[in-house]
Amino acid sequence: MNRIYMDNAATTATAPEVLEAMLPYFGQVYGNPSSIHSTGRDARKAVDAARKQVAAAIGAQPNEIYFTAGGTESDNWAIKGTAFAKKNKGNHIITSAVEHHAVLHTCAWLEKQGFEVTYLPVDKYGRVSVEDVKNAITDKTILITIMAANNEIGTLQPIAEIGKLAKEHGILFHTDAVQAIGAVKIDVNEMNIDMLSMSGHKFHGPKGIGVLYVRKGVRLDQLIAGGAQERGQRAGTENLPAIVGIGKAIELATQNLDSNAARLTALRDKLIDGILAAIPDTRLNGHRTERLPNNVNVSIRFIEGEALLLRLDLKGIAASSGSACTSGSLDPSHVLLAIGLPHEIAHGSLRLSLGTETTEEEVDYVLAELPQIVKQLREMSCLTAETSDLGADCPFMK
């Protein structure tokens, strides 16, 4: 049975070109980039080349690019680093209720350290209001951190407008762009972004490598202390093969971004339209058009999301019910709750995230199998259209 992978928001396959670029740096060019001998200098050249590739992709300068272990570290560094670097100027941070937990948990930790955090609500599409951001600003606000695109429902945030607002008020602006990089165009100067997080494995690079872009002149406290790597800002021997990999991956991802986005948008819309037409009591989560080109998130009433995922897997379809980072939790998605869905509907969510390898034939297969699976699960379900509670005849009530 051919496997159909529609969980690219969780992780992507490492592109063959990326793997090919990485291979020499596992054995042939294996020096420590911080060493001054020729083997180390060869490694340093590769790191510098990757730094240029990443910078070029987002309109930055190479000396504004810092390599990390992934998007989570980058988020932590940007937020904690700003908080402690500016604690004498203020203690207030603005974020949203639908951020990735790498941001939300970091902000919650800072609250325990005496910082104040405003968690902005979102509308029914999951979008933050620029006016709400403006109204939340106080004379103690030191950071605004709003994600570029939501990892669960795919909604794009008004990043450029928020960046402009932050600049006008002299407040640093950070965006978690982990899902956006390689999917939509990001220019840190046009969007007035001061710090940006990305993760290589979201755009066909390797796992365990990320980037924090930090605008020249922005000062952050260290998150990881030790050696003098990354110009003294992030200690630890550089992950040479992965750095080469993320450089190549972002170069590939941005080369044909417009044409790739157009193709995926067409497949995305076919999938959305097909699901909504074929399956009753189904709703789209997230904005209909202001969303990532590859993201489909729907709530299907009267079923449980985990059962749906298992049935899809039996049919060879890999999907998700939300963020892979919370797949071990039984709680409904905080994102779906934030856009106003009740618990029982939030539990029946399905995220299908397309990728560069996704074909129209695969979309057709999902559209053929998914309605049948839903029909079977609903026939077994204790939930009915008349009630959101367990029905009186449900065997679990006896």
N, C-alpha and C positions, 0 to 999 in steps of 0.2 A: 504494500500500500504506500503510495506517495504521500509524504507528509506535507501539509500546508502550514507554513509558519506565518501567523498573523499576530505576533506579539513583539513587534519591533520596538515598541515603546519601552519594553522591559530591557531588551538588549538586542543588538544586531550581530550578524555573523561578521567576522573579520574578513574584509575584502581580500581576494587573492593578491592584488597588487600591493596591499598593505603588508601582508605576510611576507611577500617576496622582498619588500624593502627592509623588513625587520631582520630577516634571517642572518645576514652577515654580522649583525651586532650581537649575536649570541655566541659566536665562535671566532670569527676572523678579526673583527674590530671589537675587542672586548675590554679595552682599557677604561680606567676610571677617568671620566671627563675632567676631574679636578687635578689629575696628575700632570706634571710639566714635561714628561718625556714624550717622545714622538707617538707612542701608542695612545697615551692619554690625549695628546693634541688631536689625533685623528677622531677620537671619540667626541672631543669638544666641538670639532667642526660639524659633526652630525647633529649635536644638540643645537648649535647655533642655526643650522639650516632649518631644523624643525621649528625653531622659535620664529624664524622669518615666515615660514609657511602659515603658521597659526595667525601671526600678526596680520599678514596680507588678507586673510580670509575675513577679518572683522574690521579692517580699516585702522588697525593699531600700529604702534611701533614695536620692534622686537624687544626693546628693553622694558616694555610694559607687560610682557608675557612671563608668567611664572608657572612652572610645571608642578603639579600636585599628584596625589594618589587617586583623585577622582572628584566628581562633582560635590560629594558630601564634604570632603575636606575643604574644597574651594569655598563652599557656602559658609562653613564654620569659620574659616580664616577671615573672609570678608566681613562677616557680622561681628564676631568676637574681636577681631583686630581693630575694627573701627570703634567699637564700643569702648575698649580700654585705651585706645590712642586718644580719644576725644572726651574721656570721662570728665575732664576738668571744664569742658565747654558745655556739656549737656548730658542727659541720660535717657533721652526719649528716642525710640525707634518706631517706625511705621512699617507695617507689613500687611498681608491679607490673610483671610481665613482659609484660603485654598492653596497655600504654598505647600511645597514638598516638606516632608517631615524633617529633612536636613535643615531647613530654615525654621520651621515651627518649634522643633525641639531645642534648637540653639537659642531662639528668642525666649523660650520658657526657662531655660537655664540661666540666661542673663537676668530675667526677672528675679530669680533667687539671689542674684548678686547685687540687687538694688536698682536695676535699670527698669524703666517703664516702657511697655510695649503696647501699641494700639494695633489691634487686629481688625482691619477693615472688612465689612461685609461685601458681598458681591451680588450682582443681580441674578435673575433666573438663568442667565447664560453662563454665569461664572466670571463676569467681567467686573473689574474694579472701576469705580467712578473717579475720574480725575478730580472732580469737585470734592469728593469725600477725602481724597488725599490732601487737597489744599486745606480743607477745614480741620484736618487732624494735626496740621503743623503747629508747633508751639515754639517759643524761644529756646526750648531745651532740646528740640529735635536735631539729632546728629546724623541720622541715617534713614533712608527709605529703601526698602528691599521688596521688590515686586517681581514675580517670575515673568518671563517673556511669553511662555506658553504653558498651559496646564498639562501635566503629565497624564492625567486621567481622562479629562473630557476634551482636551485639545484646544480650548479657547485661547485665542491670542489676546494679550493685554495691551492697552494703549501706552506702550513703553516710551515712545518718542515724546508723547505729551507729558508723561510723568517725569521723564528726564529733563524736559524743558522747565517744568515747574520746580524741580529740585534745584536746578542751576540758578534760577531766578531768586531762590531763597537761600542760596549758599549752603545747601545740604547735600551730602554725598548720596549718590544713587547706585545701588547694586541690583543686578538682575540675575536670577537663576535662569540661564539660557540652555540648560541641559537638553531639553526637548526641542528647542528652536534651532540650534546650530545644525546646519546641513539640510534643514527643512524650509526655512524662510531666511530672507536676507537680513543680516544684522550688521549695522555700521555703528561702532561705538561713538564716533564723533557726531554723526547726523542725529543720533538718538540721545546724545548727552549722557552716556553711560560712564560712570566712574569706575565700576568694578563689574566683572562678568564671570560667571562660572560655567564651565563646560566639562563634559565627560566623554572620553574617546569611544567607549563601547556603544554609545548611542548613534554614532554615524559611521559604523563599519570600521572602527579602530579597535585596538585591544582593550581589554578590561584592565583596571588598576592604574589608569593614567588619566589625569584631568588637567585643567588649566584654570588659573585665576588671572584674568586681565585686571591690571591696576593702573589707572591713568597716572601719567607722570606728575609728580607733586603730591600724590595721595600717600599719606603715611599710615601704616598699619602696625600694630603690635604683632610680634611673632606668635604663631600658633605652635610651631614645632621648632624647638631650640636644639642646638648642637653644633654642627660644622658650619662652614661659610658658603655652602652651596646656594644656588639661585641668588647670587649677588648678596649673600648674607641674610636673606629673608626667609628661606625655607630649608632647614637642615635635612641632611640625609643624602646618601650617594644616589646620584641620578639614575633613574630606571631607563638606561640607554635604549634598549630595543623598543620599549613602549613609547618613548619620546619620539623616536624615528617614526613609529607607527601612527601616532596621532597627527604628526605633521603631514604624512602622506594621506591619511584618511580625510583630513579637513580640506586638503588640496583637491582631492577627488570629489568630495561632497559639494564643493562650491563651484567646480568647473562648469557643470551643467545644471545648476540649481533650478533655473527657471523652467527648463524643459522637463526635468524630473518632477518638479512640483506640479506642473500642468498634467502630466500623465497620472500621478498619484491622486490628484484632485478629482479627475474624471472617474477613476476606479472607486475612490471614496464615496462620491456622490451616487454612483450606481449601487453600491452596497447599502448606503443609507436609504435610498429610495426603495430598493428592493425589500429590505427588512420591514420598513414601515408599511409598505403595501401588502406584504404577504402575511404579516403576523399582527393580529388585533391586539389592542391594549399594550401598545409599544410606543415609547417616546424617545426622541433624540435628546441626549444630554450635551450641553455646550452650544455655542453659537453655530448657526447653520452655515455661515460663510466665513466669519472671522475665526477660523480654526485651522489647525495644522493640516497640511494636505493629506496626511496619511492616517488621521485619527477618526475612528468611528466608535462612539460610545452610546449605547442604548440601554434603557431600562425596560425589562419585559415583565409585566405583572403576572402574579400567581405562580411564579417559579422561584427556585433558590439558585443563586449564581454558581455556587460550587458544583451542584449537580449538573448544571448546564455545561460547565467547563469539562467535567469528566465525560459526559456524553459526546461533546465535540472532539475530545481527545481520542475517543474510541473510533471516531470517523476520520481520524488523521488530521484534525484541525487544532493547532495550538493557538489559544487565545488567553484572555485575562479577564478578571472581573474588576480590575482597578490597578493600582500601583503594585508592582512586584515586590516592593519593599515592605508592604504590609500584608502579603499573602498569608502569613501565619496568624493573622488576627481574625477573630470572629466578628469584630465590630464593623458596622457599615462604613463606607467611605466618608471621611470628613468633608470631602469635596461635594459629594452628592447631597449630603445633609445641608451643606452651606448654601446650595442653590435651591433648597426648599423641599427636597424629596423626603417623604416619610420613611421610616426605617424599613418597612416591609418592601417598598419599591426599590430603595437603595440596595437592598440585599440581592435584587434580581438584575444587577447591571452586567453588561457585557462590553468589554473593550476589544475591538479588533484594530490592530495597528499595522498598516501595510509597509512594505519595504521595496527596495530597488528590484528585488527578484519576484515580487508579486505580479501575477499575470491575470488577465481578464478571465481565463478559464478557471483559475482558482477562486475568483470572486463568484463566478457562476456556480461552482461546486458548493460554496458556503451558502449561497442563496437557495440552492436546492435542498441541502441537508438541514439547515437551521430551523425552518418552519416545522419540519417533521419532528425534530427533537423537542421543540417547544410544545407541540401538540401532545406528544407522549408524556412529557413531564407534567403538563397541566392536567392530564387525565389522572395522574397519580397524586396530584397535589391536594392538600387540605384547604388551600386558599381558593376562594371563589370570587366572582364579580360582585356578589352581594355583600361580602364582608372582607375585611382585611385581617380578621382574626381567624384562628383555627375553627373550622366548621364543626358542628355538633357531632357529625358522623365520622369525624377524623379518628382513625385508630389510636392516634397519640393522645386523644382526649379521654380514652376509656381506662 
